[in-house]
């Protein structure tokens, strides 16, 4: 049976970064494996992808990231050790994740930006639309997950989609920032996007966060994208090429997002999920 090229069945997780803002903790532990309560950030992202009916997880790793592969695998010794004890239920969630999806891995040999990390994942994705989740951005809401919302939107617009949220103007130099025209409530047809602009140069206060749906032609565009801000290959620059042809939608998602790439955001997320669990 021919593959449905319109269905989002794969999610790419760029996970090769060093996590320097969390040193010395991330000297030997991948930043994606830092736990909010008892669950690693990357597992939250995988569970969000599963909630969007995505069953193939493609992870771009780097040196020192073996813990990621080990986490999404069965530990026979551990399972045997706690089988039949009161601690066995602690593995229920991760067992469920492992049985619901498949995992594939490739390495990003050099750290040359998010665009380069996504391009490194081409071998795992192939010629089909796909989602991208940055585990640093932990999202939560009480209804449909952010990625589920975006997959539904993709079925309507059939183009690349970026999740955006309002930010304080002074924070524009931390994000890719978009401008565009309103298509419908919460949906903007992107006309411009700038990577980490100074506040005075920002085209709006709508910043891209770590959720994307990308069409497969993005790989060819990335191959031709020159290094931009910080000397890195920026996904924002590649998306701008699509946006100039009217093929990028920005979506103001429903839900709450935590920047767990920063210590402040990580602590905020921990407190939020602890309080939510206690309710």
N, C-alpha and C positions, 0 to 999 in steps of 0.2 A: 504494500500500500504506500503510495507517495506521501512524503512528509508534508504536513500543513505548514507552509512558510509564513503564515500569518499569526500562528499561535505562539505566544511567549512560553517556551518550555525550558529555557536555560537562564540561569542567573550567574553573572560574573562578579566575583569578589576580589578586588585588588587588595592583596594582603602582604605586600613585600616591604612596606615601609619600616623604618627603624623605631618609631615611637619615642623620639628623643625627649619629648616633654615629660615622659614618665621614667626617665633614668633616675636611679639605677635599676628600678624594677624591670625595665624592658631590656636590660643587658642580656639576659638569658631567656626571658619569657616574651613571646610575640605579643605586641600590644593588643592584637585582636583576641587574645586569650585572657585578657584581664577580666575578672568577673564583676558583674553588677549583681550583688547578692551572691548566689551560688552558680550563676550561669555565665559563661564567657560571652563577650560582646558578639563574636562571630556566630555563636549559636542563636542569639536573638535574631540576627540578620537572616540566617538560614530558615528559621521558623517563620519569619515574615514572608520569605519567598514561597515556602510551602503553602502558606495561607492564600497565596495568589495562584495556586494550582501549578506552581513550577516544581518540577521534579528532578532537574539536573543542575547540580551546583558545580561551577567551574571556578577554581580558586587559583589566583596568581600569587605564588609565594616567593620567598627568597631564602638566602642562607639563614640558618638558625630558626627555621619555622616548622621543624618536624613535629612540634607539639600539636599543630593544627591537624595534620594527617592522623596522628595518634588519637586525637579527641574524637574524630568522626570515624572511628573503627571500634571493633569489639575488643575489649580487654579480658581475655579468657581467665587470666589469673585473678583479676579483681572480681569478676562475676562469680567465679568459683568460691572466692574467699567470703563473699557476703551473701551467697545464695542461701535462702531459708532463714536469714536473720532479719531483724527489724530495720536494717539499713538497705535492704534490697530495693526498696521503692525509690531510693535516691537516683537510681539509674533509669527509671521509667521514661523520663522525658528524652534523654539522649538515645535510648534504644528506639524510641518511636521515630525520632528524626532519621536515624540510620536506615530503618526499614522503609521509610517513605520516599527516599530519594537516592540518587547516585552521586558520587563525588569524583571529580577529576582534577588534576593539578598540573601546573607548569610553573617554571621559574622565570622571574624577571631578573636577568643577569646584572643589569645596571639600573640604578634608580634615576630615571630621566623624566619623571613627571607622571601624572595620572593618565594623560593621553598615551604615553608609552606603555604604561601598565595594562591599559585596555587593549592596545595593539598586541601586546605579548599574549593575551588570551585568545587571539583569533583562532589558533589551532584547536582550542577547546570548544569554540562557538560555531565556526563554520559560516555558511551563507544563510543566516536566518536572524530575525529580530531577537533581541535579548534584553534582559534587565541587568542593571548594575546596582549593587548595594555597597556603600562604604560603611563598614561596621562601626567606624568612629561615630557616625550619626545614628544614635539609637532612637527609634520612633515608637510611639505608643498611642493608641486611642481605644475607645470602648466599642467601636464598630468595625468597619472594614479597614484592614491595614493599609498603610500608605501605598505599598506596592500593588495591592489588590485594586485600589482606586485607580492607579495608573494603568494597570492592565486593561481595566474596563474602558478607560479613556482611549487607549491605543486601538481597541476594537472599533472605535468610532473614527479616529483621525488618521490612523495608519502612518504615523510619522514619528520622529524622535520626540521624546517628552522629557522635560527636566522638572523636578519638584522644586518649588520656590517658597520662600517665606519672607515676611517683612523683617528687616533688621534696622537697628539704629544706624543713622547715616555714618557715624564715626567708625563703624565696623566694616565698611565697604571694602577696605583693603585686605580683608581676610577671605573674601569670597569671589566667585564669578557673579556678576550682576547683569540682569537682563533689562531690556526695554521692549515694548511691543504694543499690539493693539488687542483690545478685549474681543474675544470670540463669543464667550458666554460667561456666566458667573463663575469666577475662579479659573478661567482658561484664557490664556493670552497667546496670541500668535507672535512669536519672537521676531523682532526686526534687528535687534542689536544685542550683543553681549560682550562684556569686558571683564578680563581676569584681574581681580584684586586692584580695582581702581582707587586712587585717592578720593576721599569724600567729595571734593569739588568736581571730580571728573565722572562720578558715578551716574549712569543714565537713569537710575531709579533707586528705590530702597528694597527691591525684590532680589534676594540672593538665592543662588542655586545651592541646594543641600545634597547630601549623598544618596540620592535616588534618581536613577535614569532608566529610560527605555530607549534603546538605540537601534536604528536600522542598520543592516550589515554593510551598507556602502560606507559607513563611518571608518572602516578599516582602510579602505583605499585613500580616503581623505587624510587619515592620520599618517599614512606613509608619506604623504606629500606636505605634511604640516611642519613648518620650521620651528625650532625652539623659540619660545616666547618669554613670558614673564619668568624671571629667575633662571633663564637658560634651559627651561624644561619644555617638553612637548605637552601642551595644555589641551585637554578635551574641550575647553571653552572655545579655543581657536578653531578646532575642527567642527564643532557644532555651529559656529558662526557661518561657515561655508554652507551648511544646510539651511540655516536661518535665512540667508540671503535669497534662497529659492523658496522661502515660505514653508519649509519642511521641519520646523521645530515648534513645539507647543510647550509653554510653561504652565505648570499646574500648581495653584495654591491649595495644597493638600489639607485635609481635615485630620487633626491629630496634634500631638506634642512631640517635639524633637529636642534631643539633648546632644550637645557637642561633647562627646566623650573622648575626643582627642585632646581636650584640655582638662586639667585637674579640677577646675571649678565645675565644669559640666559633668564630669564623671561623678563627683560628690553629689551634685544635684540629682543626677539620675539614680544613684544609690538610695538617697533619701526618699525620692519619689516612689520607687518600686518597693522599698521597705514599708512605707506608709500605705501603699496600695495593697500590699499583701496582708497588712494588719487590719484592714477594714473588714 
